[in-house]
Amino acid sequence: MKFNEDVLWNQLLDVRQFTLGVCGAINSEQVDVVPQGFNNSIRWNVGHIILDQDTWFHYLIEDEAEIPATYEKFFGFGTSPSTWTEEPPTWKELMELLKTQPEVLKLKFSGRLEEPLQRESELGMSTIGEIIPRTLYHEWYHLGYIQSIRRCIDANAQ
C-alpha cells in the first residue's frame, strides 16, 4: 500500500494541535480530578495518549521507544490514578511531550511508512504507515473523555 506521507503526517499534526488546544485550556487544578462515573483523570488520559502513540509506532519494530519506560506503570492499559504508588509525570512534562511528540515521530519515521512490522498486528496492520490512523482514532477517543471529564468538573463546581 502506497502512502502519501505528507497527508498522514499532516493529519497526525492536525489532531494533536486540536488536542493541545483543548488541554491547554484546562486549569492545572482539574487534571487530577476523577469525577464520579469515571476511572481516570485528565492527566491519565493525556499520558495514555502519549504512551499509546509511542508504543504503536515502536510496536513490532527494532527501534527504541521515545517515551520513558516508567510511563507504562502510570498510563498503560488497565492502570488508573488509583493504582499509582509514586508521583506521575508532571502536567507540564506531559504537555511538553504532547507538543513535541508528533515532530519527534515524524523526524524518526519519515520515509519509513512502508517499512514492514516484524509480524502482522491485530486489525491486520503490517507496516509503520498503517499504525498512524490507529493512533489518530485512539487519540480522538481519549480526547472525548478529557472533554467529558472537564464538563463534569465544571458542572460540579457550579
C-alpha positions as CSV (number, residue, x, y, z in Angstrom):
1,M,0.0,0.0,0.0
2,K,1.5,3.3,-1.0
3,F,1.0,6.2,1.4
4,N,1.0,9.9,0.8
5,E,3.3,10.7,3.8
6,D,2.6,14.4,3.8
7,V,-1.1,13.7,4.2
8,L,-0.6,11.2,7.1
9,W,1.8,13.5,8.9
10,N,-0.5,16.5,8.4
11,Q,-3.4,14.5,9.9
12,L,-1.3,13.5,12.9
13,L,-0.2,17.1,13.5
14,D,-3.7,18.4,13.0
15,V,-5.3,16.0,15.5
16,R,-2.5,16.8,18.0
17,Q,-3.0,20.6,17.6
18,F,-6.7,20.1,18.4
19,T,-5.7,18.0,21.5
20,L,-3.2,20.7,22.6
21,G,-5.8,23.4,22.2
22,V,-8.3,21.5,24.4
23,C,-5.7,20.5,27.0
24,G,-4.0,23.9,27.0
25,A,-7.3,25.5,28.2
26,I,-7.6,23.1,31.2
27,N,-6.9,24.5,34.6
28,S,-4.0,22.6,36.1
29,E,-6.1,22.1,39.3
30,Q,-8.5,20.0,37.2
31,V,-6.0,17.5,35.8
32,D,-6.1,15.0,38.7
33,V,-9.8,15.1,39.5
34,V,-11.6,11.8,38.8
35,P,-15.3,12.6,38.6
36,Q,-17.9,10.1,39.7
37,G,-18.6,7.6,36.9
38,F,-15.0,7.8,35.5
39,N,-12.0,5.6,36.2
40,N,-9.3,8.1,35.2
41,S,-8.3,11.8,35.3
42,I,-7.4,14.2,32.5
43,R,-3.7,13.7,33.4
44,W,-4.1,9.9,32.9
45,N,-5.8,10.4,29.6
46,V,-3.1,12.7,28.3
47,G,-0.3,10.4,29.4
48,H,-2.2,7.5,27.9
49,I,-2.4,9.2,24.5
50,I,1.3,9.9,24.6
51,L,2.2,6.4,25.6
52,D,-0.2,4.7,23.2
53,Q,1.2,6.6,20.2
54,D,4.8,5.9,21.1
55,T,4.0,2.3,21.8
56,W,2.2,1.7,18.5
57,F,5.0,3.5,16.4
58,H,7.6,1.2,18.1
59,Y,5.4,-1.9,18.1
60,L,6.9,-4.9,16.3
61,I,10.0,-3.0,15.0
62,E,13.6,-2.8,16.3
63,D,13.7,0.9,17.2
64,E,13.8,2.0,20.9
65,A,10.8,3.9,22.2
66,E,11.0,7.6,22.8
67,I,8.9,7.7,26.0
68,P,10.4,6.6,29.3
69,A,9.5,3.0,30.3
70,T,8.1,4.3,33.6
71,Y,5.1,5.7,31.7
72,E,3.7,2.2,31.3
73,K,3.0,1.9,35.1
74,F,1.2,5.2,35.1
75,F,-0.6,5.3,31.8
76,G,-0.6,1.7,30.4
77,F,-3.8,-0.2,29.7
78,G,-5.6,-1.2,32.9
79,T,-3.9,1.5,35.1
80,S,-5.5,4.4,36.7
81,P,-4.6,7.1,39.2
82,S,-5.9,4.8,41.9
83,T,-3.0,2.3,41.1
84,W,-0.3,4.9,41.3
85,T,2.2,4.4,44.2
86,E,4.5,7.2,43.3
87,E,4.3,10.6,41.7
88,P,3.4,10.5,38.0
89,P,5.0,12.8,35.4
90,T,4.0,16.4,35.9
91,W,1.3,18.1,33.9
92,K,4.0,20.4,32.4
93,E,6.1,17.4,31.3
94,L,3.1,15.8,29.7
95,M,2.1,18.9,27.9
96,E,5.6,19.3,26.6
97,L,5.6,15.7,25.3
98,L,2.2,16.2,23.8
99,K,3.5,19.2,21.9
100,T,6.8,17.7,20.7
101,Q,5.9,14.0,20.1
102,P,4.4,14.4,16.6
103,E,7.6,16.1,15.2
104,V,9.9,13.6,17.0
105,L,8.0,10.8,15.4
106,K,7.9,12.5,12.0
107,L,11.7,13.0,12.1
108,K,12.3,9.4,13.1
109,F,9.8,7.7,10.8
110,S,9.6,9.9,7.6
111,G,10.5,7.8,4.7
112,R,9.8,4.6,6.6
113,L,6.0,4.2,6.4
114,E,6.3,1.3,4.0
115,E,8.6,-0.5,6.4
116,P,7.1,-3.8,7.5
117,L,6.4,-4.8,11.1
118,Q,8.1,-7.9,12.3
119,R,4.7,-9.6,12.0
120,E,1.1,-8.5,11.3
121,S,-0.6,-7.0,14.3
122,E,-4.2,-7.1,15.3
123,L,-6.5,-5.4,12.8
124,G,-4.2,-6.6,10.0
125,M,-1.7,-3.8,10.3
126,S,1.6,-4.8,8.7
127,T,3.5,-1.5,8.1
128,I,4.5,1.5,10.2
129,G,2.2,3.7,8.0
130,E,-0.8,1.6,8.9
131,I,-0.2,2.5,12.5
132,I,-0.9,6.2,12.1
133,P,-4.7,6.1,11.5
134,R,-5.0,3.7,14.5
135,T,-3.2,6.2,16.8
136,L,-5.4,9.0,15.5
137,Y,-8.7,7.4,16.3
138,H,-7.3,6.4,19.7
139,E,-6.4,10.0,20.4
140,W,-9.8,11.3,19.4
141,Y,-11.4,8.6,21.7
142,H,-9.5,9.8,24.7
143,L,-9.9,13.4,23.8
144,G,-13.6,12.8,24.1
145,Y,-13.1,11.5,27.7
146,I,-10.9,14.5,28.5
147,Q,-13.7,16.9,27.4
148,S,-16.3,14.9,29.3
149,I,-14.3,14.9,32.5
150,R,-13.8,18.6,32.2
151,R,-17.5,19.2,31.7
152,C,-18.3,17.1,34.8
153,I,-15.7,19.0,36.8
154,D,-17.1,22.4,35.6
155,A,-20.7,21.3,36.3
156,N,-19.8,20.1,39.8
157,A,-18.1,23.4,40.6
158,Q,-21.2,25.5,40.0
